[in-house]
Amino acid sequence: MPSSALPRTILVVDDIPDNIALLTEILNPHHRTRIATQGETALKIAFSATPPDLILLDIMMPGIDGHEVCRRLKENPDTRPIPVIFVTSKDDMEDERLGLELGAVDYILKPISPPILLARVKTHLALYDQTRELERLVEERTSELERTRREIIHRLGRAAEFKDNETGHHVMRMSHYTRLLAQVAGMGPAATEYLFQAAQMHDIGKIGIPDHVLLKPDKLDEAEWEIMRRHPEMGCAIIGDHPDDLLRTARILALTHHEKWDGSGYPKGLKGEEIPLVGRIVAIADVFDALTADRPYKRAWLIEDALGYIEEHAGSHFDPRLARAFRGFLPEILAIRQQFSEESPS
């Protein structure tokens, strides 16, 4: 919170030089002042890199009047919090009502009483400081909760990988691959970040698969495959149905990352664009990393062979547009594999 001992910046907006002189004389022993004789100038100062801490605003001015200045300040989220006090000779109750409805915090009538002006300014600066401090604390706490949530999601993803005899490198690599494909898909920054975080939970449903099926070194029989194919729905149930965008994304991709473009996937047999975009993206990222990693039952494929497999199955297993674009990220893919190699620490 800004210290009350530090001088604060008050923007005085009035087109009458005598009024400006009086206001600055009252304020200068206690605060820094800036001056604007027109509404346009006041807005430029307010929208600058060094906005004022409070604005004393006349109503009757040539050009943009005080009401319009206040309206524009309150329409913009960057300047909305700045306290505006109307200082005017307009003593009609309707003018006062309009000024307060526009977002002003106070209304002082001319002729000005210096003690009243200083007291009102002091009060509204203190309230402004309290509001900013509360917002800072809320933002700090929100960031802390967000970090905690992401760590929990990462750890849940790791739990599924450990049960499947894999390392956390798989979830990290394939999550980074989803970011690359999100660019092709035209996803925005927020949606891409949700996908990146949620992709770490794509196989969380494997927690519910019995070890004798999940860890079987030999080929699964049909009954065992039937059990294995339940893990998307198990993952969906574990994550639950939440309005939170990140958890909603995690639920969708956990349920749909084994669907196939031609409708032959599971658990719902969705086809083409019936498959949610995040599921189509994770399908490519997951399969590619599985192919290029050593598993108990196979050796890692060469990168070129794995890319060829993705392209070969474009339009059958994978979204054709995404699958054909994946090779274009080869430099980024190689960088991700180096950063999250099996030899690097988890």
N, C-alpha and C positions, 0 to 999 in steps of 0.2 A: 504494500500500500504506500502511495506517495506520502512523504513526511509533511505534516502541516507546517513545519519550520521552513520548508523550501518555498520560494515565491512561485505562485501559480500564474498561468497565462490566461488573461481575460481578454476576449475580443469585444471591443466596443464598436457597435454598428449604428451610426447616426449621420444624417446628412447636414446637421447644423453644427458648425464649428464651436459655438459656445457650449452646446450640450456635450460635445466630445471633451472640451477643455475641462468642464466641471467633473465629468465622470472620471477622467484620467487623474485629475487632482485628488479625488477621493480615494481612488484605488491604488495609485502609484506607491504610497508608503508601504503597502502590504503585498502587492501583486505586480507582476509584469503586465503591461497592456499592449495590445495591438489595435490598430484603428482601421476601420473601413467606412467610407462615406457612401458606398453603394452596395446594393444587395449582391451584385455580381462579384464584387471584390470580396465580400464576406464569404461567399461560397468557395471561391478559390483558396482562401486562407484555411477554411474548414477542411477542404479536401486535400490540403497539402501534406507533406511528410511530417510537418510539425503542427498538428491541429491544436486549437486552444482547449483549455480545461473547462471553460464556461463561456457563454456568449450572452452579452447584454444587447438586446435587439430592439431598435425602434420599429414602429409599424409604418408610419407615413414617410415613404422615401420615393424619389423618382425612379423610374424603371421597375425593377423587381421590388415589391414592397415587402415588409417584414413577415407578413403572413405567408407569402410564397417562399421566402427564404427558409422559414421554419418548416414548411411542408416538404421542401426538397431535402433538407437536412434529415428529416425523420423518415423519408422514403429510402434512404441509403443506409445499409447496416453498418458501414464504417463510421458514419457521423451521427447515427441515431442516438447513441448513448450520451452525447455531449449535452449537458444541461443548457437550456435556453430560457432566459428571463426576458420577457418583454418589458421595456422601459418606455412609456408612452404617455402622451397627454390625452389619449382617447379613453375617456372614463365611462363609456357606455357599457352596460353589463353584457350586451350581446357581443361586443368586441372582446371582452375578457373571456367569455365562454368560448368563442371561436379560437382564441389564442391557446387556451388550455386544451381544447379538443385537438388542436394541431400537434400537441406534444410538448408545449412549453411547461416548465415546472413552476413558474411563478409569473406574477403580473404586477409591476410596480408603476405607480402613477407619478407623473411630473406635476409640480416641482418636486425634485428629489430630496429626500431626507437622508443625509450621509449615514447616520447610525443605522437606519433601516436598510439602506442599500448594502452596507458592509455585513450586517447580520444575515441578510438573505443570501448573499454570496457565500459567506462562510458556511451556512447551513447546507446549501446545495452542493458545494464542493465536498463537504464531509460525506454527504449521501452518495455522491458520485464515487468517491474513494471507496466507500463500503461496498458499493455495487461492483466495482472493478475487482476488489479483493475477493469477493464472493465468487465472481466469475472465474477468477484465476484458480481458486481452490477447487471449484467444480471441474474445471478443465484438467487440473492436475490429478484429481481423483479419477476422472473419467479415463485419462491416459493410463493411469495405474491399473484400473480394472480391465482396460483393453489389453494391456501387456499380459495380465494374468490370464485372461480368457484365451489369448493366442498361445500361451505356454501350455495351458491345459489341453487345448486342441492338439498341439504338437505332441504332447506326451501320450494322449490317447492314440494318436496315429502310430507312435512308436510301440505302444503296447500290442497293437495288432500285428506289427511287423515282427516283434520278438516271438510272439506265439507261432508265427509262420516261419520261424527259423531264418529270418532276414534281419538286416540291420536298418537303422534309421536313415541310411544313405538313400535307400530306394525311395522313401516318401519325399525326401528333400529333392532328389533329382527330378522325379516325375512332377512334383509341384512346380519346380522352375520351368519344366517343359510346358506346363499349362499356361504359364505367363506368355511364352512365345506364341502359342497358338491363339491366345486371347487377342493378340495384335491382329492376326489374320481375320478373326471373327468380328473385329470392330467393337470389342467390349471397352467400356470406359475405364478410367483409373480405379474407381471405387469397386466396380464389379470385378475387375481383374484381381484386385487385392483380396476380395472375398473368396474368389476361386482359388487363388494361391494358398490361402490359409486353410480353406475347407478341403482341398485336395488331399491334405495330409490325413484325413479321416476316411478316405474312400473305401478302405478295407476293414473298417472298425467292426463290421459284422462277423469277421473271422474269429473274433473272440468267442462267438457262440457255436463254432464248429467243433465237434469232438476231436481230440488229438489223434485218435486212431485213423480218422479220415484226413485231417489237415496235414498231418506229418507223415502220412504213408509214403514210403519211398518208391513204391511201384505204381503202375497205372491204376486209377480208380475204376471200380466196376460201376455199373449203371446205378445201383442203389446208393453207392457212395457219392457219385456225381449228383444224384438227386439231393443229397444232404448238402454238398458243397454249393449247389446253386441257390441255397437258401440265404447265403450270407449277405446279399444286397438288401433283402427285406429285413434281416436281423440288424444290419447297420442302420437302416431307416428307423427301426423301432428304438434302437439304442439312442440315437440322436434326438428323436422325438419331433413333434410338430410345434415349432416356435415361430413367432413373428420376426425374430431377429434375423437380419439379412444374411449374416455369416452362417448361422446354424441352419437356416432354410436352404442355403446353397449346399451345405454339407449333406443335408438330408437328401436333396435331389440327386446329387452326383453319386452318393453312396448307393442309391437305389438303381441308378440307370447306367453306371459305367460299364456294365456287361451287355447292354443292348447293342444290337448290330444294325447297320444301315439297311440291310435287306430284310430285317424282321426276324432273323433266326436267333437272336440273342435271348437273354433272360434277365429278369423274371417275368416281364410283361409281354415280350415279343413285340416291342415297339418298332416302328419302321420309319426311316428317313427323318424328317424334321419333327416327327412325333417325339423323337428322343430329345430331351432338353439339351440345349447347347453345351452346358457344363458337363453333361454326361458324355457327349460326343468328344469333347476335348480331352477329358480324363481317359477315355478309352484308348486314344492314340498314345498319350503320355505313359500310361501304365503298361501297355503292351510293349512299346519300344524299350522301356527300361527293363522289363522282364526279359526280353530277348537278349539284351546286351549285358546282362549280369549272370554270373555263375550261380547255378542252383544245384542242390544235391543230385538232381536227376538229369542235369545237362550242363554243357560248357557254354560260356558266353558266346553269342554270335558276334561276328564282325559288324562294325557300324554300318558299312555299306550294305551288307546282307539284310540287316534289320530295316534300314531305310527302304530297301527294295521290297521287303515284305509289306511294309505299310502302304507303299504305292500300289503293289499288286492287289491288295485287298481294299483299295479305294472303291467305294460304290458297293461293296459287299459287306465287309465288316465295318469300315470306317466312312465317315463323312468325306466324300471325294474331294471337296474343295480344301478342307483342312489337311487331309492326308497328302495331297500333292504339294501343298505349300510347306510341309514340315521340313523337307530336305533343304529348303532355302535358309534354314536356321543352323546349318551345319557348324559354322564357327562358334555360335553360341552354345550349341549342344556339346561340342568338345570342351568348351570352357567349363560348363556345368559338370561334366563328367570328371574333369580334373579337380575341380574344387571339392566335389563330394565323392571322391574315389573311395573304394573300400579300405584303403590304407590310411585315409585321413581320419582324425578323431571325430567321434559323433558329436 
